[in-house]
Amino acid sequence: MNDSMSIPHLIMSASTVVQLVMLLLTVGSIASWIVIFQRTFVMRRAKKAHLAFEERFWSGVDLNELYRETPSEQETNGAEHVFRAGFREFNRLLPKTRSPQAILDGVQRSMRVAWSREEERLNLHLVFLATVASASPYIGLFGTVWGIMGSFQSLSMTQQATLATVAPWIAEALIATAMGLFAAIPAVIFYNRLSSESGKLLGKYEDFAEEFHSILHRNLQGRGDSDAG
């Protein structure tokens, strides 16, 4: 490959619009990889935190003691956040009402709000990955079309067109398509992967909320039976 057909030379000699398209795709690709690494780290940490909390929760520890041991809500994540929100509401409503259903409804609402915040946290920036995945091929195609249009305009000004004349124009135009695919393919793969991992974790948080709700329901039933006795 001679210097005139090298990729750096083709990029530098491309038209301004095609160069801007390539720059946009490069920035999008770099930003998507930053999101990929950051979200992968967040998912891995969330999995470990969930396993550690569930092991502690099901070890038979007293719920009041576990609640005291958990950090503040700003520092908790995952099932620990759901537990803290639900148990705090349980302790707040217990002295105020004698209706078990009212208490359980309040607990369920609090846990649902906590779960929604966890959903927002886990899915943060995934929309950006989806945008890069869907838009990059079209942006690259736009750069290709623009480059080919420019090549035809230049060819119309020459008396004789040869392969050597056309090849550099076509090559630099196709680089835009290649860069679009280069940005889109990793974004598609990791968007699907991270979305799947997020969905699995959120499902585990929801299962925990249901189990914790059942535990509180049994505790209220036991308390009511003892009061009746």
HELIX and SHEET records of a PDB file:
HELIX    1   1 ASP A    3  MET A    5  5                                   3    
HELIX    2   2 ILE A    7  SER A   13  1                                   7    
HELIX    3   3 THR A   16  PHE A   57  1                                  42    
HELIX    4   4 LEU A   63  GLU A   69  1                                   7    
HELIX    5   5 GLY A   78  LEU A   93  1                                  16    
HELIX    6   6 PRO A  100  LEU A  122  1                                  23    
HELIX    7   7 LEU A  126  LEU A  155  1                                  30    
HELIX    8   8 LEU A  163  ALA A  228  1                                  66    
END                                                                             
